[in-house]
Structure formats: C-alpha cells, structure tokens
C-alpha cells in the first residue's frame, strides 16, 4: 500500500459517512462489511483520479451489489 492510499481511504470514508449522515466508524464498518474498502484498495489507481462524488457513487453501487441497502 502506498503512502497516498491511506489518506485517500480516509477521505473517502469520511465523505461516504457525510453523504449518508453516518459516523466515521459506522461508515468504515459498512464499507468493510459490503466490500467498499476492498474495492477502493483494489482500484485505487483509477478511483483516486475521479471526483470524490464519483468515487462515492461507485461505492454505493459496489456495496449494493454485495447486499448493502443504503441509497
């Protein structure tokens, strides 16, 4: 993991939590449970080049495909 990935993950988790009025801890647990964190790590090379809104939209899609119910 590069030194840039952790700050990116932190920002993405915070932004996700803000969009859905979740605490950072709740957002982290949700993204971990439904594959969002794994997705961000695996596709960091693409996701960090997109806007944060696009990244969150991608997380919503991935988590829904894995059983998450937020929308």
CHARMM internal coordinates of N, CA and C (Angstrom, degrees):
IC EDIT
DIST 1 N 1 CA 1.4430
DIST 1 CA 1 C 1.5335
ANGL 1 N 1 CA 1 C 107.79
DIST 1 C 2 N 1.3109
ANGL 1 CA 1 C 2 N 116.39
DIHE 1 N 1 CA 1 C 2 N 131.30
DIST 2 N 2 CA 1.4621
ANGL 1 C 2 N 2 CA 120.03
DIHE 1 CA 1 C 2 N 2 CA -178.48
DIST 2 CA 2 C 1.5263
ANGL 2 N 2 CA 2 C 110.54
DIHE 1 C 2 N 2 CA 2 C -79.41
DIST 2 C 3 N 1.3152
ANGL 2 CA 2 C 3 N 115.78
DIHE 2 N 2 CA 2 C 3 N 164.93
DIST 3 N 3 CA 1.4594
ANGL 2 C 3 N 3 CA 120.32
DIHE 2 CA 2 C 3 N 3 CA -179.68
DIST 3 CA 3 C 1.5308
ANGL 3 N 3 CA 3 C 111.87
DIHE 2 C 3 N 3 CA 3 C -68.36
DIST 3 C 4 N 1.3167
ANGL 3 CA 3 C 4 N 117.58
DIHE 3 N 3 CA 3 C 4 N -12.47
DIST 4 N 4 CA 1.4634
ANGL 3 C 4 N 4 CA 121.63
DIHE 3 CA 3 C 4 N 4 CA -179.99
DIST 4 CA 4 C 1.5234
ANGL 4 N 4 CA 4 C 112.75
DIHE 3 C 4 N 4 CA 4 C -91.49
DIST 4 C 5 N 1.3102
ANGL 4 CA 4 C 5 N 117.32
DIHE 4 N 4 CA 4 C 5 N -19.61
DIST 5 N 5 CA 1.4636
ANGL 4 C 5 N 5 CA 120.26
DIHE 4 CA 4 C 5 N 5 CA -176.32
DIST 5 CA 5 C 1.5246
ANGL 5 N 5 CA 5 C 113.09
DIHE 4 C 5 N 5 CA 5 C -70.60
DIST 5 C 6 N 1.3167
ANGL 5 CA 5 C 6 N 117.79
DIHE 5 N 5 CA 5 C 6 N -39.35
DIST 6 N 6 CA 1.4612
ANGL 5 C 6 N 6 CA 120.22
DIHE 5 CA 5 C 6 N 6 CA -178.05
DIST 6 CA 6 C 1.5305
ANGL 6 N 6 CA 6 C 111.28
DIHE 5 C 6 N 6 CA 6 C -64.07
DIST 6 C 7 N 1.3464
ANGL 6 CA 6 C 7 N 119.60
DIHE 6 N 6 CA 6 C 7 N -47.10
DIST 7 N 7 CA 1.4707
ANGL 6 C 7 N 7 CA 118.06
DIHE 6 CA 6 C 7 N 7 CA 175.75
DIST 7 CA 7 C 1.5349
ANGL 7 N 7 CA 7 C 112.54
DIHE 6 C 7 N 7 CA 7 C -60.78
DIST 7 C 8 N 1.3262
ANGL 7 CA 7 C 8 N 116.90
DIHE 7 N 7 CA 7 C 8 N -37.58
DIST 8 N 8 CA 1.4622
ANGL 7 C 8 N 8 CA 120.18
DIHE 7 CA 7 C 8 N 8 CA 177.67
DIST 8 CA 8 C 1.5217
ANGL 8 N 8 CA 8 C 110.69
DIHE 7 C 8 N 8 CA 8 C -62.68
DIST 8 C 9 N 1.3179
ANGL 8 CA 8 C 9 N 117.56
DIHE 8 N 8 CA 8 C 9 N -45.64
DIST 9 N 9 CA 1.4640
ANGL 8 C 9 N 9 CA 121.25
DIHE 8 CA 8 C 9 N 9 CA 178.61
DIST 9 CA 9 C 1.5279
ANGL 9 N 9 CA 9 C 110.95
DIHE 8 C 9 N 9 CA 9 C -61.56
DIST 9 C 10 N 1.3230
ANGL 9 CA 9 C 10 N 116.57
DIHE 9 N 9 CA 9 C 10 N -41.15
DIST 10 N 10 CA 1.4594
ANGL 9 C 10 N 10 CA 121.06
DIHE 9 CA 9 C 10 N 10 CA 179.48
DIST 10 CA 10 C 1.5178
ANGL 10 N 10 CA 10 C 111.10
DIHE 9 C 10 N 10 CA 10 C -61.54
DIST 10 C 11 N 1.3136
ANGL 10 CA 10 C 11 N 116.61
DIHE 10 N 10 CA 10 C 11 N -46.52
DIST 11 N 11 CA 1.4656
ANGL 10 C 11 N 11 CA 121.13
DIHE 10 CA 10 C 11 N 11 CA 179.61
DIST 11 CA 11 C 1.5279
ANGL 11 N 11 CA 11 C 110.39
DIHE 10 C 11 N 11 CA 11 C -64.36
DIST 11 C 12 N 1.3167
ANGL 11 CA 11 C 12 N 117.05
DIHE 11 N 11 CA 11 C 12 N -42.55
DIST 12 N 12 CA 1.4611
ANGL 11 C 12 N 12 CA 120.28
DIHE 11 CA 11 C 12 N 12 CA -178.92
DIST 12 CA 12 C 1.5282
ANGL 12 N 12 CA 12 C 111.29
DIHE 11 C 12 N 12 CA 12 C -64.50
DIST 12 C 13 N 1.3202
ANGL 12 CA 12 C 13 N 117.87
DIHE 12 N 12 CA 12 C 13 N -42.21
DIST 13 N 13 CA 1.4740
ANGL 12 C 13 N 13 CA 121.06
DIHE 12 CA 12 C 13 N 13 CA 179.16
DIST 13 CA 13 C 1.5284
ANGL 13 N 13 CA 13 C 110.12
DIHE 12 C 13 N 13 CA 13 C -64.29
DIST 13 C 14 N 1.3300
ANGL 13 CA 13 C 14 N 116.73
DIHE 13 N 13 CA 13 C 14 N -44.22
DIST 14 N 14 CA 1.4723
ANGL 13 C 14 N 14 CA 120.04
DIHE 13 CA 13 C 14 N 14 CA 179.06
DIST 14 CA 14 C 1.5270
ANGL 14 N 14 CA 14 C 111.28
DIHE 13 C 14 N 14 CA 14 C -62.31
DIST 14 C 15 N 1.3177
ANGL 14 CA 14 C 15 N 116.71
DIHE 14 N 14 CA 14 C 15 N -44.19
DIST 15 N 15 CA 1.4663
ANGL 14 C 15 N 15 CA 120.78
DIHE 14 CA 14 C 15 N 15 CA -179.35
DIST 15 CA 15 C 1.5251
ANGL 15 N 15 CA 15 C 110.94
DIHE 14 C 15 N 15 CA 15 C -65.43
DIST 15 C 16 N 1.3235
ANGL 15 CA 15 C 16 N 116.39
DIHE 15 N 15 CA 15 C 16 N -40.93
DIST 16 N 16 CA 1.4622
ANGL 15 C 16 N 16 CA 120.64
DIHE 15 CA 15 C 16 N 16 CA 177.20
DIST 16 CA 16 C 1.5294
ANGL 16 N 16 CA 16 C 109.71
DIHE 15 C 16 N 16 CA 16 C -60.72
DIST 16 C 17 N 1.3124
ANGL 16 CA 16 C 17 N 116.22
DIHE 16 N 16 CA 16 C 17 N -46.92
DIST 17 N 17 CA 1.4536
ANGL 16 C 17 N 17 CA 120.52
DIHE 16 CA 16 C 17 N 17 CA 178.86
DIST 17 CA 17 C 1.5188
ANGL 17 N 17 CA 17 C 112.13
DIHE 16 C 17 N 17 CA 17 C -61.15
DIST 17 C 18 N 1.3158
ANGL 17 CA 17 C 18 N 117.22
DIHE 17 N 17 CA 17 C 18 N -40.59
DIST 18 N 18 CA 1.4646
ANGL 17 C 18 N 18 CA 120.76
DIHE 17 CA 17 C 18 N 18 CA 178.81
DIST 18 CA 18 C 1.5174
ANGL 18 N 18 CA 18 C 111.66
DIHE 17 C 18 N 18 CA 18 C -63.86
DIST 18 C 19 N 1.3238
ANGL 18 CA 18 C 19 N 116.45
DIHE 18 N 18 CA 18 C 19 N -41.80
DIST 19 N 19 CA 1.4668
ANGL 18 C 19 N 19 CA 119.12
DIHE 18 CA 18 C 19 N 19 CA -179.05
DIST 19 CA 19 C 1.5254
ANGL 19 N 19 CA 19 C 111.64
DIHE 18 C 19 N 19 CA 19 C -61.82
DIST 19 C 20 N 1.3167
ANGL 19 CA 19 C 20 N 116.46
DIHE 19 N 19 CA 19 C 20 N -35.55
DIST 20 N 20 CA 1.4588
ANGL 19 C 20 N 20 CA 120.25
DIHE 19 CA 19 C 20 N 20 CA -175.64
DIST 20 CA 20 C 1.5296
ANGL 20 N 20 CA 20 C 113.27
DIHE 19 C 20 N 20 CA 20 C -108.71
DIST 20 C 21 N 1.3297
ANGL 20 CA 20 C 21 N 116.87
DIHE 20 N 20 CA 20 C 21 N 17.78
DIST 21 N 21 CA 1.4649
ANGL 20 C 21 N 21 CA 122.84
DIHE 20 CA 20 C 21 N 21 CA 177.69
DIST 21 CA 21 C 1.5292
ANGL 21 N 21 CA 21 C 111.83
DIHE 20 C 21 N 21 CA 21 C 51.94
DIST 21 C 22 N 1.3337
ANGL 21 CA 21 C 22 N 114.81
DIHE 21 N 21 CA 21 C 22 N 47.79
DIST 22 N 22 CA 1.4554
ANGL 21 C 22 N 22 CA 121.45
DIHE 21 CA 21 C 22 N 22 CA 179.24
DIST 22 CA 22 C 1.5300
ANGL 22 N 22 CA 22 C 108.50
DIHE 21 C 22 N 22 CA 22 C -113.90
DIST 22 C 23 N 1.3186
ANGL 22 CA 22 C 23 N 116.12
DIHE 22 N 22 CA 22 C 23 N 152.97
DIST 23 N 23 CA 1.4564
ANGL 22 C 23 N 23 CA 119.06
DIHE 22 CA 22 C 23 N 23 CA 171.64
DIST 23 CA 23 C 1.5290
ANGL 23 N 23 CA 23 C 108.05
DIHE 22 C 23 N 23 CA 23 C -69.23
DIST 23 C 24 N 1.3116
ANGL 23 CA 23 C 24 N 115.87
DIHE 23 N 23 CA 23 C 24 N 163.65
DIST 24 N 24 CA 1.4670
ANGL 23 C 24 N 24 CA 119.07
DIHE 23 CA 23 C 24 N 24 CA 177.84
DIST 24 CA 24 C 1.5204
ANGL 24 N 24 CA 24 C 111.04
DIHE 23 C 24 N 24 CA 24 C -60.95
DIST 24 C 25 N 1.3374
ANGL 24 CA 24 C 25 N 115.36
DIHE 24 N 24 CA 24 C 25 N -39.43
DIST 25 N 25 CA 1.4642
ANGL 24 C 25 N 25 CA 119.34
DIHE 24 CA 24 C 25 N 25 CA 179.79
DIST 25 CA 25 C 1.5220
ANGL 25 N 25 CA 25 C 111.48
DIHE 24 C 25 N 25 CA 25 C -64.26
DIST 25 C 26 N 1.3267
ANGL 25 CA 25 C 26 N 116.42
DIHE 25 N 25 CA 25 C 26 N -43.25
DIST 26 N 26 CA 1.4674
ANGL 25 C 26 N 26 CA 120.06
DIHE 25 CA 25 C 26 N 26 CA 179.69
DIST 26 CA 26 C 1.5212
ANGL 26 N 26 CA 26 C 110.59
DIHE 25 C 26 N 26 CA 26 C -65.78
DIST 26 C 27 N 1.3369
ANGL 26 CA 26 C 27 N 116.74
DIHE 26 N 26 CA 26 C 27 N -40.66
DIST 27 N 27 CA 1.4664
ANGL 26 C 27 N 27 CA 120.43
DIHE 26 CA 26 C 27 N 27 CA 178.35
DIST 27 CA 27 C 1.5253
ANGL 27 N 27 CA 27 C 110.23
DIHE 26 C 27 N 27 CA 27 C -63.06
DIST 27 C 28 N 1.3304
ANGL 27 CA 27 C 28 N 116.89
DIHE 27 N 27 CA 27 C 28 N -43.55
DIST 28 N 28 CA 1.4620
ANGL 27 C 28 N 28 CA 120.80
DIHE 27 CA 27 C 28 N 28 CA 178.79
DIST 28 CA 28 C 1.5237
ANGL 28 N 28 CA 28 C 110.71
DIHE 27 C 28 N 28 CA 28 C -60.86
DIST 28 C 29 N 1.3373
ANGL 28 CA 28 C 29 N 116.66
DIHE 28 N 28 CA 28 C 29 N -48.06
DIST 29 N 29 CA 1.4688
ANGL 28 C 29 N 29 CA 119.64
DIHE 28 CA 28 C 29 N 29 CA -179.42
DIST 29 CA 29 C 1.5328
ANGL 29 N 29 CA 29 C 111.46
DIHE 28 C 29 N 29 CA 29 C -61.14
DIST 29 C 30 N 1.3341
ANGL 29 CA 29 C 30 N 116.62
DIHE 29 N 29 CA 29 C 30 N -42.79
DIST 30 N 30 CA 1.4618
ANGL 29 C 30 N 30 CA 120.95
DIHE 29 CA 29 C 30 N 30 CA 179.30
DIST 30 CA 30 C 1.5308
ANGL 30 N 30 CA 30 C 110.46
DIHE 29 C 30 N 30 CA 30 C -61.81
DIST 30 C 31 N 1.3348
ANGL 30 CA 30 C 31 N 116.34
DIHE 30 N 30 CA 30 C 31 N -49.55
DIST 31 N 31 CA 1.4686
ANGL 30 C 31 N 31 CA 119.83
DIHE 30 CA 30 C 31 N 31 CA -178.64
DIST 31 CA 31 C 1.5275
ANGL 31 N 31 CA 31 C 111.75
DIHE 30 C 31 N 31 CA 31 C -64.42
DIST 31 C 32 N 1.3155
ANGL 31 CA 31 C 32 N 116.65
DIHE 31 N 31 CA 31 C 32 N -35.16
DIST 32 N 32 CA 1.4700
ANGL 31 C 32 N 32 CA 119.87
DIHE 31 CA 31 C 32 N 32 CA 177.53
DIST 32 CA 32 C 1.5317
ANGL 32 N 32 CA 32 C 110.02
DIHE 31 C 32 N 32 CA 32 C -67.87
DIST 32 C 33 N 1.3203
ANGL 32 CA 32 C 33 N 116.40
DIHE 32 N 32 CA 32 C 33 N -45.92
DIST 33 N 33 CA 1.4728
ANGL 32 C 33 N 33 CA 121.15
DIHE 32 CA 32 C 33 N 33 CA -177.07
DIST 33 CA 33 C 1.5195
ANGL 33 N 33 CA 33 C 112.55
DIHE 32 C 33 N 33 CA 33 C -63.32
DIST 33 C 34 N 1.3356
ANGL 33 CA 33 C 34 N 117.42
DIHE 33 N 33 CA 33 C 34 N -38.74
DIST 34 N 34 CA 1.4595
ANGL 33 C 34 N 34 CA 120.86
DIHE 33 CA 33 C 34 N 34 CA -173.62
DIST 34 CA 34 C 1.5239
ANGL 34 N 34 CA 34 C 114.54
DIHE 33 C 34 N 34 CA 34 C -105.59
DIST 34 C 35 N 1.3224
ANGL 34 CA 34 C 35 N 117.16
DIHE 34 N 34 CA 34 C 35 N 18.03
DIST 35 N 35 CA 1.4582
ANGL 34 C 35 N 35 CA 121.13
DIHE 34 CA 34 C 35 N 35 CA 170.39
DIST 35 CA 35 C 1.5169
ANGL 35 N 35 CA 35 C 116.75
DIHE 34 C 35 N 35 CA 35 C 85.22
DIST 35 C 36 N 1.3169
ANGL 35 CA 35 C 36 N 117.65
DIHE 35 N 35 CA 35 C 36 N 5.33
DIST 36 N 36 CA 1.4574
ANGL 35 C 36 N 36 CA 120.04
DIHE 35 CA 35 C 36 N 36 CA -179.27
DIST 36 CA 36 C 1.5169
ANGL 36 N 36 CA 36 C 113.44
DIHE 35 C 36 N 36 CA 36 C -66.92
DIST 36 C 37 N 1.3332
ANGL 36 CA 36 C 37 N 116.77
DIHE 36 N 36 CA 36 C 37 N -41.24
DIST 37 N 37 CA 1.4693
ANGL 36 C 37 N 37 CA 119.30
DIHE 36 CA 36 C 37 N 37 CA 179.55
DIST 37 CA 37 C 1.5257
ANGL 37 N 37 CA 37 C 111.10
DIHE 36 C 37 N 37 CA 37 C -66.48
DIST 37 C 38 N 1.3004
ANGL 37 CA 37 C 38 N 116.75
DIHE 37 N 37 CA 37 C 38 N -42.64
DIST 38 N 38 CA 1.4734
ANGL 37 C 38 N 38 CA 119.91
DIHE 37 CA 37 C 38 N 38 CA 177.75
DIST 38 CA 38 C 1.5262
ANGL 38 N 38 CA 38 C 110.67
DIHE 37 C 38 N 38 CA 38 C -60.25
DIST 38 C 39 N 1.3215
ANGL 38 CA 38 C 39 N 115.63
DIHE 38 N 38 CA 38 C 39 N -40.09
DIST 39 N 39 CA 1.4618
ANGL 38 C 39 N 39 CA 120.63
DIHE 38 CA 38 C 39 N 39 CA 177.74
DIST 39 CA 39 C 1.5231
ANGL 39 N 39 CA 39 C 111.08
DIHE 38 C 39 N 39 CA 39 C -61.95
DIST 39 C 40 N 1.3299
ANGL 39 CA 39 C 40 N 117.04
DIHE 39 N 39 CA 39 C 40 N -46.06
DIST 40 N 40 CA 1.4648
ANGL 39 C 40 N 40 CA 120.23
DIHE 39 CA 39 C 40 N 40 CA -179.78
DIST 40 CA 40 C 1.5230
ANGL 40 N 40 CA 40 C 111.89
DIHE 39 C 40 N 40 CA 40 C -62.59
DIST 40 C 41 N 1.3184
ANGL 40 CA 40 C 41 N 116.63
DIHE 40 N 40 CA 40 C 41 N -38.87
DIST 41 N 41 CA 1.4652
ANGL 40 C 41 N 41 CA 120.19
DIHE 40 CA 40 C 41 N 41 CA 179.69
DIST 41 CA 41 C 1.5254
ANGL 41 N 41 CA 41 C 110.25
DIHE 40 C 41 N 41 CA 41 C -69.54
DIST 41 C 42 N 1.3160
ANGL 41 CA 41 C 42 N 116.37
DIHE 41 N 41 CA 41 C 42 N -46.03
DIST 42 N 42 CA 1.4700
ANGL 41 C 42 N 42 CA 120.26
DIHE 41 CA 41 C 42 N 42 CA -177.77
DIST 42 CA 42 C 1.5279
ANGL 42 N 42 CA 42 C 112.32
DIHE 41 C 42 N 42 CA 42 C -65.21
DIST 42 C 43 N 1.3157
ANGL 42 CA 42 C 43 N 116.43
DIHE 42 N 42 CA 42 C 43 N -38.91
DIST 43 N 43 CA 1.4637
ANGL 42 C 43 N 43 CA 120.03
DIHE 42 CA 42 C 43 N 43 CA -175.31
DIST 43 CA 43 C 1.5291
ANGL 43 N 43 CA 43 C 112.81
DIHE 42 C 43 N 43 CA 43 C -111.31
DIST 43 C 44 N 1.3131
ANGL 43 CA 43 C 44 N 115.84
DIHE 43 N 43 CA 43 C 44 N 29.58
DIST 44 N 44 CA 1.4669
ANGL 43 C 44 N 44 CA 120.98
DIHE 43 CA 43 C 44 N 44 CA 178.68
DIST 44 CA 44 C 1.5218
ANGL 44 N 44 CA 44 C 111.49
DIHE 43 C 44 N 44 CA 44 C -54.15
DIST 44 C 45 N 1.3264
ANGL 44 CA 44 C 45 N 116.71
DIHE 44 N 44 CA 44 C 45 N -42.03
DIST 45 N 45 CA 1.4705
ANGL 44 C 45 N 45 CA 120.90
DIHE 44 CA 44 C 45 N 45 CA -176.14
DIST 45 CA 45 C 1.5242
ANGL 45 N 45 CA 45 C 112.71
DIHE 44 C 45 N 45 CA 45 C -58.40
DIST 45 C 46 N 1.3216
ANGL 45 CA 45 C 46 N 117.82
DIHE 45 N 45 CA 45 C 46 N -28.02
DIST 46 N 46 CA 1.4641
ANGL 45 C 46 N 46 CA 121.97
DIHE 45 CA 45 C 46 N 46 CA 178.35
DIST 46 CA 46 C 1.5261
ANGL 46 N 46 CA 46 C 110.73
DIHE 45 C 46 N 46 CA 46 C -96.54
DIST 46 C 47 N 1.3138
ANGL 46 CA 46 C 47 N 116.44
DIHE 46 N 46 CA 46 C 47 N -46.00
DIST 47 N 47 CA 1.4605
ANGL 46 C 47 N 47 CA 121.15
DIHE 46 CA 46 C 47 N 47 CA -172.71
DIST 47 CA 47 C 1.5272
ANGL 47 N 47 CA 47 C 113.24
DIHE 46 C 47 N 47 CA 47 C -64.45
DIST 47 C 48 N 1.3214
ANGL 47 CA 47 C 48 N 118.14
DIHE 47 N 47 CA 47 C 48 N -35.59
DIST 48 N 48 CA 1.4672
ANGL 47 C 48 N 48 CA 118.42
DIHE 47 CA 47 C 48 N 48 CA -176.71
DIST 48 CA 48 C 1.5295
ANGL 48 N 48 CA 48 C 112.23
DIHE 47 C 48 N 48 CA 48 C -72.20
DIST 48 C 49 N 1.3187
ANGL 48 CA 48 C 49 N 117.31
DIHE 48 N 48 CA 48 C 49 N -11.43
DIST 49 N 49 CA 1.4655
ANGL 48 C 49 N 49 CA 121.13
DIHE 48 CA 48 C 49 N 49 CA 177.63
DIST 49 CA 49 C 1.5271
ANGL 49 N 49 CA 49 C 112.45
DIHE 48 C 49 N 49 CA 49 C -88.85
DIST 49 C 50 N 1.3207
ANGL 49 CA 49 C 50 N 117.13
DIHE 49 N 49 CA 49 C 50 N -13.48
DIST 50 N 50 CA 1.4611
ANGL 49 C 50 N 50 CA 121.90
DIHE 49 CA 49 C 50 N 50 CA -179.19
DIST 50 CA 50 C 1.5230
ANGL 50 N 50 CA 50 C 110.31
DIHE 49 C 50 N 50 CA 50 C -88.45
DIST 50 C 51 N 1.3248
ANGL 50 CA 50 C 51 N 115.34
DIHE 50 N 50 CA 50 C 51 N 168.23
DIST 51 N 51 CA 1.4599
ANGL 50 C 51 N 51 CA 119.10
DIHE 50 CA 50 C 51 N 51 CA 173.73
DIST 51 CA 51 C 1.5249
ANGL 51 N 51 CA 51 C 108.30
DIHE 50 C 51 N 51 CA 51 C -68.24
DIST 51 C 52 N 1.3156
ANGL 51 CA 51 C 52 N 115.36
DIHE 51 N 51 CA 51 C 52 N 158.14
DIST 52 N 52 CA 1.4547
ANGL 51 C 52 N 52 CA 119.88
DIHE 51 CA 51 C 52 N 52 CA 179.15
DIST 52 CA 52 C 1.5245
ANGL 52 N 52 CA 52 C 111.24
DIHE 51 C 52 N 52 CA 52 C -63.68
DIST 52 C 53 N 1.3239
ANGL 52 CA 52 C 53 N 116.92
DIHE 52 N 52 CA 52 C 53 N -36.58
DIST 53 N 53 CA 1.4720
ANGL 52 C 53 N 53 CA 120.03
DIHE 52 CA 52 C 53 N 53 CA 177.04
DIST 53 CA 53 C 1.5251
ANGL 53 N 53 CA 53 C 111.45
DIHE 52 C 53 N 53 CA 53 C -62.06
DIST 53 C 54 N 1.3260
ANGL 53 CA 53 C 54 N 117.61
DIHE 53 N 53 CA 53 C 54 N -41.19
DIST 54 N 54 CA 1.4608
ANGL 53 C 54 N 54 CA 120.77
DIHE 53 CA 53 C 54 N 54 CA 177.56
DIST 54 CA 54 C 1.5222
ANGL 54 N 54 CA 54 C 111.09
DIHE 53 C 54 N 54 CA 54 C -65.39
DIST 54 C 55 N 1.3167
ANGL 54 CA 54 C 55 N 116.86
DIHE 54 N 54 CA 54 C 55 N -39.03
DIST 55 N 55 CA 1.4599
ANGL 54 C 55 N 55 CA 120.61
DIHE 54 CA 54 C 55 N 55 CA 178.44
DIST 55 CA 55 C 1.5193
ANGL 55 N 55 CA 55 C 110.53
DIHE 54 C 55 N 55 CA 55 C -63.27
DIST 55 C 56 N 1.3255
ANGL 55 CA 55 C 56 N 117.34
DIHE 55 N 55 CA 55 C 56 N -43.29
DIST 56 N 56 CA 1.4628
ANGL 55 C 56 N 56 CA 120.51
DIHE 55 CA 55 C 56 N 56 CA 178.64
DIST 56 CA 56 C 1.5219
ANGL 56 N 56 CA 56 C 110.58
DIHE 55 C 56 N 56 CA 56 C -65.27
DIST 56 C 57 N 1.3244
ANGL 56 CA 56 C 57 N 117.08
DIHE 56 N 56 CA 56 C 57 N -40.58
DIST 57 N 57 CA 1.4697
ANGL 56 C 57 N 57 CA 120.14
DIHE 56 CA 56 C 57 N 57 CA 176.34
DIST 57 CA 57 C 1.5244
ANGL 57 N 57 CA 57 C 110.47
DIHE 56 C 57 N 57 CA 57 C -59.00
DIST 57 C 58 N 1.3259
ANGL 57 CA 57 C 58 N 117.22
DIHE 57 N 57 CA 57 C 58 N -41.82
DIST 58 N 58 CA 1.4700
ANGL 57 C 58 N 58 CA 121.22
DIHE 57 CA 57 C 58 N 58 CA 177.39
DIST 58 CA 58 C 1.5263
ANGL 58 N 58 CA 58 C 110.91
DIHE 57 C 58 N 58 CA 58 C -63.12
DIST 58 C 59 N 1.3342
ANGL 58 CA 58 C 59 N 116.35
DIHE 58 N 58 CA 58 C 59 N -40.78
DIST 59 N 59 CA 1.4673
ANGL 58 C 59 N 59 CA 119.74
DIHE 58 CA 58 C 59 N 59 CA 178.65
DIST 59 CA 59 C 1.5203
ANGL 59 N 59 CA 59 C 111.24
DIHE 58 C 59 N 59 CA 59 C -62.35
DIST 59 C 60 N 1.3131
ANGL 59 CA 59 C 60 N 116.93
DIHE 59 N 59 CA 59 C 60 N -40.68
DIST 60 N 60 CA 1.4670
ANGL 59 C 60 N 60 CA 120.68
DIHE 59 CA 59 C 60 N 60 CA 178.74
DIST 60 CA 60 C 1.5280
ANGL 60 N 60 CA 60 C 109.71
DIHE 59 C 60 N 60 CA 60 C -59.87
DIST 60 C 61 N 1.3191
ANGL 60 CA 60 C 61 N 116.74
DIHE 60 N 60 CA 60 C 61 N -45.62
DIST 61 N 61 CA 1.4732
ANGL 60 C 61 N 61 CA 121.08
DIHE 60 CA 60 C 61 N 61 CA -179.43
DIST 61 CA 61 C 1.5238
ANGL 61 N 61 CA 61 C 110.61
DIHE 60 C 61 N 61 CA 61 C -62.12
DIST 61 C 62 N 1.3322
ANGL 61 CA 61 C 62 N 116.95
DIHE 61 N 61 CA 61 C 62 N -48.00
DIST 62 N 62 CA 1.4680
ANGL 61 C 62 N 62 CA 121.15
DIHE 61 CA 61 C 62 N 62 CA -178.79
DIST 62 CA 62 C 1.5234
ANGL 62 N 62 CA 62 C 110.68
DIHE 61 C 62 N 62 CA 62 C -61.65
DIST 62 C 63 N 1.3284
ANGL 62 CA 62 C 63 N 116.38
DIHE 62 N 62 CA 62 C 63 N -46.80
DIST 63 N 63 CA 1.4663
ANGL 62 C 63 N 63 CA 119.57
DIHE 62 CA 62 C 63 N 63 CA -178.34
DIST 63 CA 63 C 1.5234
ANGL 63 N 63 CA 63 C 111.66
DIHE 62 C 63 N 63 CA 63 C -65.30
DIST 63 C 64 N 1.3209
ANGL 63 CA 63 C 64 N 117.71
DIHE 63 N 63 CA 63 C 64 N -38.21
DIST 64 N 64 CA 1.4653
ANGL 63 C 64 N 64 CA 119.95
DIHE 63 CA 63 C 64 N 64 CA 177.57
DIST 64 CA 64 C 1.5254
ANGL 64 N 64 CA 64 C 110.34
DIHE 63 C 64 N 64 CA 64 C -64.08
DIST 64 C 65 N 1.3219
ANGL 64 CA 64 C 65 N 117.51
DIHE 64 N 64 CA 64 C 65 N -39.64
DIST 65 N 65 CA 1.4685
ANGL 64 C 65 N 65 CA 120.24
DIHE 64 CA 64 C 65 N 65 CA 178.46
DIST 65 CA 65 C 1.5239
ANGL 65 N 65 CA 65 C 111.78
DIHE 64 C 65 N 65 CA 65 C -64.28
DIST 65 C 66 N 1.3378
ANGL 65 CA 65 C 66 N 115.83
DIHE 65 N 65 CA 65 C 66 N -24.27
DIST 66 N 66 CA 1.4629
ANGL 65 C 66 N 66 CA 120.45
DIHE 65 CA 65 C 66 N 66 CA -179.19
DIST 66 CA 66 C 1.5259
ANGL 66 N 66 CA 66 C 112.85
DIHE 65 C 66 N 66 CA 66 C -102.00
DIST 66 C 67 N 1.3390
ANGL 66 CA 66 C 67 N 117.04
DIHE 66 N 66 CA 66 C 67 N 17.09
DIST 67 N 67 CA 1.4562
ANGL 66 C 67 N 67 CA 120.88
DIHE 66 CA 66 C 67 N 67 CA 174.46
DIST 67 CA 67 C 1.5084
ANGL 67 N 67 CA 67 C 116.77
DIHE 66 C 67 N 67 CA 67 C 102.42
DIST 67 C 68 N 1.3251
ANGL 67 CA 67 C 68 N 118.10
DIHE 67 N 67 CA 67 C 68 N -2.50
DIST 68 N 68 CA 1.4631
ANGL 67 C 68 N 68 CA 120.73
DIHE 67 CA 67 C 68 N 68 CA 177.68
DIST 68 CA 68 C 1.5230
ANGL 68 N 68 CA 68 C 110.80
DIHE 67 C 68 N 68 CA 68 C -69.94
DIST 68 C 69 N 1.3306
ANGL 68 CA 68 C 69 N 115.97
DIHE 68 N 68 CA 68 C 69 N 153.07
DIST 69 N 69 CA 1.4634
ANGL 68 C 69 N 69 CA 118.23
DIHE 68 CA 68 C 69 N 69 CA -174.71
DIST 69 CA 69 C 1.5342
ANGL 69 N 69 CA 69 C 113.60
DIHE 68 C 69 N 69 CA 69 C -118.22
DIST 69 C 70 N 1.3220
ANGL 69 CA 69 C 70 N 119.06
DIHE 69 N 69 CA 69 C 70 N 1.23
DIST 70 N 70 CA 1.4591
ANGL 69 C 70 N 70 CA 120.21
DIHE 69 CA 69 C 70 N 70 CA 178.12
DIST 70 CA 70 C 1.5153
ANGL 70 N 70 CA 70 C 110.59
DIHE 69 C 70 N 70 CA 70 C -69.62
DIST 70 C 71 N 1.3076
ANGL 70 CA 70 C 71 N 116.91
DIHE 70 N 70 CA 70 C 71 N 146.64
DIST 71 N 71 CA 1.4608
ANGL 70 C 71 N 71 CA 120.59
DIHE 70 CA 70 C 71 N 71 CA 175.75
DIST 71 CA 71 C 1.5004
ANGL 71 N 71 CA 71 C 110.35
DIHE 70 C 71 N 71 CA 71 C -154.01
END
COOR INIT
IC SEED 1 N 1 CA 1 C
IC BUILD
